[in-house]
Amino acid sequence: MAKSKKKKGLKGLAAKADKFDCYQQSVQEPEHEVDVFEQVFKEAFDRKPLTLREDFCGTFSVCCEWVSSNSKRSAWGVDLCGETLQWGRDNNLSKLKNKAAKRVHILEQDVREKNTPQVDVLAAQNFSFWIFKTRQEVIDYFKIAYNNLASEGVMVMDMMGGRDCYDTDVTDKRTIVKGKKGFKYHWEQAYFNPVTSDCTFYIHFKFGDGSKMEKAFEYNWRFWTIPEIREMLAEAGFKESLVYWDEADDDEDAEWIAVDELENDDSWICYIVGIK
Ligand SMILES: C[S@@+](CC[C@H](N)C(=O)[O-])C[C@H]1O[C@@H](n2cnc3c(N)ncnc32)[C@H](O)[C@@H]1O
């Protein structure tokens, strides 16, 4: 996971809190991810996917959910950061039944290495591939991802955008756990350079006693757009790419539909799916 501030200097609840636990509670919905992977694969190939490679897997909660959802499923999680992977072993993998845990395989390495079996679904979630800042780097990564997929396979990535996402000095705040012992998630849009599309985001956590874990996570990315990603998927060899948009009303569960045209939206999240 991204650079984090050491616990040293933190006070109150912030000093006792676990940044990975706060992160998972704030931004991850593994069950939802697995539903989306299943939906987009089924729409492409009319069967259930069984194998997953989760690139940039962090604490690999999605791998753990994948193997729990079906006893025939296996998952490979890939991440560079040993500390983050170890947290996943101690806190996510350890909660699985023995048989399911054996179907999760963790690799501490660069996602640009090809050494897992070819899979049905390759996921790169939470904008992680935005760490690649040039077309060449992204295309090279997509080519490797393509080769990591079985002959019938899908690559799933989430994307964000809309004019509000380019604002700087803006912090989006959400209460994750209410009350004096609870905490809030702060997503700070700190920097955007319109010349290069380089951007910096921070995650901070603010606790019920007023203490704060500042810059728990820091991301230095390039802000890519949907058409750029689709063009690069095509250049890397994917035969088709689809954009899945949430067409549900705000108070309903998400309903992801493949779309070609939309009304403008000031702030959105969608999935791009590359079909091999
Ligand atoms: C934004 S976090 C995403 C974690 C998780 N996928 C999620 O959805 O919350 C990005 C992760 O990518 C990892 N990472 C960054 N560059 C990498 C690379 N070249 N190869 C493998 N992992 C990388 C970091 O260690 C970090 O855990």
The ligand as a MOL file (V3000), in Angstrom:
LIG
                    3D

  0  0  0     0  0            999 V3000
M  V30 BEGIN CTAB
M  V30 COUNTS 27 29 0 0 0
M  V30 BEGIN ATOM
M  V30 1 C -4.3240 1.9030 -3.9830 0
M  V30 2 S -3.6100 0.4700 -3.2080 0 CHG=1
M  V30 3 C -4.8640 -0.6620 -3.7200 0
M  V30 4 C -5.1180 -1.8200 -2.7890 0
M  V30 5 C -6.3120 -2.6770 -3.1610 0
M  V30 6 N -6.2130 -3.2110 -4.5040 0
M  V30 7 C -7.6130 -1.9390 -3.0420 0
M  V30 8 O -8.4500 -2.0610 -3.9440 0
M  V30 9 O -7.8540 -1.2710 -2.0700 0 CHG=-1
M  V30 10 C -2.2590 0.1670 -4.3250 0
M  V30 11 C -1.3870 -1.0480 -4.0360 0
M  V30 12 O -0.5290 -1.2750 -5.1500 0
M  V30 13 C 0.7480 -1.7280 -4.6930 0
M  V30 14 N 1.6980 -1.4770 -5.8010 0
M  V30 15 C 2.0980 -0.2810 -6.3150 0
M  V30 16 N 2.8810 -0.4730 -7.3890 0
M  V30 17 C 2.9810 -1.8060 -7.5860 0
M  V30 18 C 3.6140 -2.6290 -8.5600 0
M  V30 19 N 4.3320 -2.1000 -9.5810 0
M  V30 20 N 3.4890 -3.9640 -8.4560 0
M  V30 21 C 2.7860 -4.5130 -7.4420 0
M  V30 22 N 2.1280 -3.7950 -6.5120 0
M  V30 23 C 2.2200 -2.4530 -6.5740 0
M  V30 24 C 0.9810 -0.9660 -3.4170 0
M  V30 25 O 1.8820 -1.6550 -2.5730 0
M  V30 26 C -0.4520 -0.9130 -2.8430 0
M  V30 27 O -0.6910 -1.9840 -1.9470 0
M  V30 END ATOM
M  V30 BEGIN BOND
M  V30 1 1 1 2
M  V30 2 1 2 3
M  V30 3 1 2 10
M  V30 4 1 3 4
M  V30 5 1 4 5
M  V30 6 1 5 6
M  V30 7 1 5 7
M  V30 8 2 7 8
M  V30 9 1 7 9
M  V30 10 1 10 11
M  V30 11 1 11 12
M  V30 12 1 11 26
M  V30 13 1 12 13
M  V30 14 1 13 14
M  V30 15 1 13 24
M  V30 16 1 14 15
M  V30 17 1 14 23
M  V30 18 2 15 16
M  V30 19 1 16 17
M  V30 20 1 17 18
M  V30 21 2 17 23
M  V30 22 1 18 19
M  V30 23 2 18 20
M  V30 24 1 20 21
M  V30 25 2 21 22
M  V30 26 1 22 23
M  V30 27 1 24 25
M  V30 28 1 24 26
M  V30 29 1 26 27
M  V30 END BOND
M  V30 END CTAB
M  END
